[in-house]
Amino acid sequence: MSIFSADEIRQWRSEYHPCHLGLHVFDPYAGTYGGVTVQNFPMDSAGLARKVFDECRSQCESAGGEPDDYLVDLFEGENSCVNNFFISRQMLSRLATVVSAESRRPRPSTE
């Protein structure tokens, strides 16, 4: 038995919808039930998602004294958030730029 009604669950699912594999950016302070998805960056593989996540963290993570507006989650499968970090609202466009650049970067062949 759920503590939420069917309508409340529908509301939560309309606000929070992470990708299954990739980076999920959400506002943990907004929404009716604890967080609203801001943007998803789906990836083709867990390895690529981890590399992009690490690069984004190195370039975009909030430093001491900066606001923690959004949380960036690394998802590696269904309901599997394995890591995260905070960014300021102003860093969202920088994060998107890093994701785009890292996603296009050639990777060594594993064959």
C-alpha positions in Angstrom: 0.0 0.0 0.0 1.3 3.4 -1.0 1.3 6.5 1.2 0.5 8.5 -2.0 -2.7 8.5 -3.9 -2.8 7.6 -7.6 -3.2 11.3 -8.4 -0.1 12.2 -6.3 1.9 9.5 -8.0 0.9 10.8 -11.4 1.9 14.3 -10.4 5.3 13.1 -9.1 5.9 11.2 -12.4 5.1 14.3 -14.4 7.7 16.3 -12.5 10.5 13.8 -12.0 11.5 11.6 -15.0 15.2 10.7 -15.1 16.8 9.1 -18.2 17.7 5.4 -17.8 21.3 5.8 -18.9 23.1 9.2 -18.8 23.0 12.4 -16.9 19.8 13.7 -15.2 19.7 17.3 -14.0 17.0 18.2 -11.5 16.0 20.9 -9.1 15.8 19.1 -5.7 14.0 22.1 -4.1 11.1 22.4 -6.6 8.1 20.3 -7.2 5.3 18.9 -5.1 7.1 15.7 -4.0 10.8 16.5 -3.9 12.4 17.4 -7.2 11.7 18.4 -10.7 13.6 17.2 -13.8 15.3 20.1 -15.6 17.0 18.2 -18.4 18.2 14.8 -19.4 21.3 13.9 -21.4 20.8 10.3 -22.5 23.9 8.3 -23.4 24.5 5.1 -25.5 26.7 3.4 -22.9 27.5 3.4 -19.2 31.2 3.9 -20.0 30.4 7.1 -22.0 28.0 8.3 -19.4 30.7 7.9 -16.7 33.4 9.7 -18.8 31.0 12.6 -19.6 29.9 12.8 -16.0 33.5 13.0 -14.7 34.3 15.7 -17.2 31.2 17.7 -16.3 32.0 17.4 -12.6 35.5 18.7 -13.1 34.3 21.7 -15.1 30.9 22.5 -13.6 30.6 21.3 -9.9 29.6 24.0 -7.4 32.6 25.2 -5.3 32.3 26.4 -1.7 30.1 29.4 -1.4 28.4 28.9 -4.8 24.7 28.1 -4.8 23.7 24.4 -5.1 20.7 25.0 -7.4 20.6 21.7 -9.4 21.8 18.2 -8.8 23.4 16.3 -11.7 22.8 12.5 -11.4 24.7 9.8 -13.2 22.2 7.0 -14.1 23.6 3.6 -15.2 20.4 1.7 -15.8 16.8 1.5 -14.6 16.5 3.4 -11.3 20.2 3.3 -10.8 21.7 6.6 -9.7 25.3 5.8 -8.9 26.8 9.3 -8.4 25.9 13.0 -8.3 27.1 16.5 -7.8 25.6 20.0 -7.5 25.8 22.8 -10.0 24.6 26.4 -9.9 21.8 27.5 -12.1 24.2 29.5 -14.2 26.3 26.4 -15.0 23.5 24.6 -16.8 24.5 25.9 -20.2 28.2 25.1 -19.6 27.2 21.6 -18.6 25.2 21.2 -21.8 28.3 22.4 -23.8 30.6 19.9 -22.0 28.1 17.1 -22.6 27.9 17.9 -26.3 31.7 18.2 -26.7 32.5 15.0 -24.7 29.7 13.0 -26.5 31.3 13.8 -29.9 34.9 13.2 -28.8 36.4 10.1 -30.6 37.0 7.2 -28.2 39.7 4.6 -28.5 38.5 1.4 -30.1 38.0 -1.5 -27.8 38.3 -4.1 -30.5 
